[in-house]
Amino acid sequence: MSARQLHILGTSSAVPTKRRNHNGYFLRWDHHGILFDPGEGTQRQMRHAGLSASDLTRVCITHFHGDHCLGLPGIIQRISRDRLTHPVRVAYPHQDRHYWQRLRHASSFHDSALVLGQGMGANGSCPLGEDDLHLSALPLAHSIPTYGYRLAEPDGWRMLPQALAHHGISGPLIGRLRREGTATSPHGHTVHLSQCARPRPGQVFAFVMDTGECDQALALAQDADMLVIESTYLEQEADLARAHGHLTASQAARIAARAQARTLVLTHISERYEHGDDQRFLDQAAAEFDGTIHLAQDLDRIPLPPRH
């Protein structure tokens, strides 16, 4: 199994259908397990996907419309039931903190969960408590306070074996060179990291839900290795998309193209569309974006693309 993989738990918009559950997206990123927008039925979909509460390290709520958050009480109660010993942070729009408080304590249960709320405001940062991954948030253009999220791995270096051997760097010296930027070779020469390595851009994942076209959506998606973005409507319903603060498949793909994203995942599909409409979503997106496109289906698993 890929150590960096997106599990699709639900792909519908406001109303679930027979083949599309309400929203839910679990991103496995090394030892992180990040759940985005758990709608109704997320617990059950996690079981189908082979995921458990112990896999969770963070939850990100874009906004408090029901199809993006009504599965949260069950997730929190499951965290208590399974007696997780590590904290799970939940990011959400701080303007609607009262909804978070209601969902956090929606019913009676033995509350032992180490669930920590983290309200997002303005251009927010959501520290994970570790240095290997950075989570940030930007406000989107929707009818209520809504935030998109961006996960970015710090840039690093790819060590070059031949160059290391040429400069006599081996064993513990390799780690010192990587950490400190210089190391002294056995021959007494100072060797710089740039002589034995090449820059390696960190991977980026962007999550954009329930928004009209806006600069913030583009900023979140910039150079993303994977962009998960709502495409509620086809282009024929562009007026509906505009009226309700949503995107069409074409608009989502234009954002991906302008941002130079590598992989585009379309989701949040209106219940008005049937199975036979799937190809139309792909065709309209492909007319705007020439990268890899996935039309998300429930219980899909999509690995992050290999590093550049």
Secondary structure as the mmCIF struct_conf table of DSSP 4:
data_model
#
loop_
_struct_conf.conf_type_id
_struct_conf.id
_struct_conf.beg_label_comp_id
_struct_conf.beg_label_asym_id
_struct_conf.beg_label_seq_id
_struct_conf.end_label_comp_id
_struct_conf.end_label_asym_id
_struct_conf.end_label_seq_id
BEND BEND1 ALA A 3 ALA A 3
STRN STRN1 ARG A 4 GLY A 10
STRN STRN2 SER A 12 SER A 12
BEND BEND2 SER A 13 VAL A 15
BEND BEND3 LYS A 18 ARG A 19
HELX_LH_PP_P HELX_LH_PP_P1 ASN A 21 ASN A 21
BEND BEND4 HIS A 22 HIS A 22
HELX_LH_PP_P HELX_LH_PP_P2 ASN A 23 ASN A 23
STRN STRN3 GLY A 24 TRP A 29
TURN_TY1_P TURN_TY1_P1 ASP A 30 HIS A 31
STRN STRN4 HIS A 32 PHE A 36
TURN_TY1_P TURN_TY1_P2 GLU A 40 GLY A 41
HELX_RH_AL_P HELX_RH_AL_P1 THR A 42 HIS A 48
TURN_TY1_P TURN_TY1_P3 ALA A 49 GLY A 50
HELX_RH_3T_P HELX_RH_3T_P1 ALA A 53 ASP A 55
BEND BEND5 THR A 57 THR A 57
STRN STRN5 ARG A 58 CYS A 60
BEND BEND6 HIS A 65 HIS A 65
HELX_RH_3T_P HELX_RH_3T_P2 GLY A 66 HIS A 68
TURN_TY1_P TURN_TY1_P4 CYS A 69 GLY A 71
HELX_RH_AL_P HELX_RH_AL_P2 LEU A 72 ARG A 81
TURN_TY1_P TURN_TY1_P5 ASP A 82 ARG A 83
BEND BEND7 HIS A 86 HIS A 86
STRN STRN6 VAL A 88 PRO A 93
HELX_RH_3T_P HELX_RH_3T_P3 HIS A 94 ASP A 96
HELX_RH_AL_P HELX_RH_AL_P3 ARG A 97 ARG A 104
TURN_TY1_P TURN_TY1_P6 HIS A 105 HIS A 105
BEND BEND8 ALA A 106 SER A 107
STRN STRN7 VAL A 115 MET A 120
BEND BEND9 ALA A 122 ASN A 123
STRN STRN8 GLY A 124 SER A 125
BEND BEND10 GLY A 129 ASP A 132
STRN STRN9 HIS A 134 PRO A 139
BEND BEND11 ALA A 141 ILE A 144
STRN STRN10 TYR A 147 ALA A 152
HELX_LH_PP_P HELX_LH_PP_P3 GLU A 153 ASP A 155
STRN STRN11 GLY A 156 MET A 159
HELX_RH_AL_P HELX_RH_AL_P4 PRO A 161 HIS A 166
TURN_TY1_P TURN_TY1_P7 HIS A 167 GLY A 168
TURN_TY1_P TURN_TY1_P8 GLY A 171 GLY A 171
HELX_RH_AL_P HELX_RH_AL_P5 PRO A 172 GLU A 180
BEND BEND12 GLY A 181 GLY A 181
STRN STRN12 THR A 182 THR A 184
TURN_TY1_P TURN_TY1_P9 PRO A 186 HIS A 187
BEND BEND13 GLY A 188 GLY A 188
STRN STRN13 THR A 190 HIS A 192
HELX_RH_AL_P HELX_RH_AL_P6 LEU A 193 CYS A 196
STRN STRN14 ALA A 197 ARG A 200
HELX_LH_PP_P HELX_LH_PP_P4 PRO A 201 GLN A 203
STRN STRN15 VAL A 204 VAL A 208
BEND BEND14 ASP A 210 ASP A 210
BEND BEND15 GLU A 213 GLU A 213
HELX_RH_AL_P HELX_RH_AL_P7 ASP A 215 ALA A 221
TURN_TY1_P TURN_TY1_P10 GLN A 222 ASP A 223
BEND BEND16 ASP A 225 ASP A 225
STRN STRN16 MET A 226 GLU A 230
STRN STRN17 TYR A 233 TYR A 233
HELX_RH_3T_P HELX_RH_3T_P4 GLU A 235 GLU A 237
HELX_RH_AL_P HELX_RH_AL_P8 ALA A 238 HIS A 244
TURN_TY1_P TURN_TY1_P11 GLY A 245 GLY A 245
STRN STRN18 THR A 248 THR A 248
HELX_RH_AL_P HELX_RH_AL_P9 ALA A 249 ALA A 259
TURN_TY1_P TURN_TY1_P12 GLN A 260 GLN A 260
BEND BEND17 ARG A 262 ARG A 262
STRN STRN19 THR A 263 THR A 267
STRN STRN20 ILE A 269 ILE A 269
TURN_TY1_P TURN_TY1_P13 GLU A 271 ARG A 272
HELX_RH_3T_P HELX_RH_3T_P5 HIS A 275 ASP A 277
HELX_RH_AL_P HELX_RH_AL_P10 ASP A 278 ALA A 286
TURN_TY1_P TURN_TY1_P14 ALA A 287 GLU A 288
BEND BEND18 GLY A 291 GLY A 291
STRN STRN21 THR A 292 LEU A 295
TURN_TY1_P TURN_TY1_P15 ASP A 298 LEU A 299
STRN STRN22 ARG A 301 PRO A 303
HELX_LH_PP_P HELX_LH_PP_P5 LEU A 304 ARG A 307
#
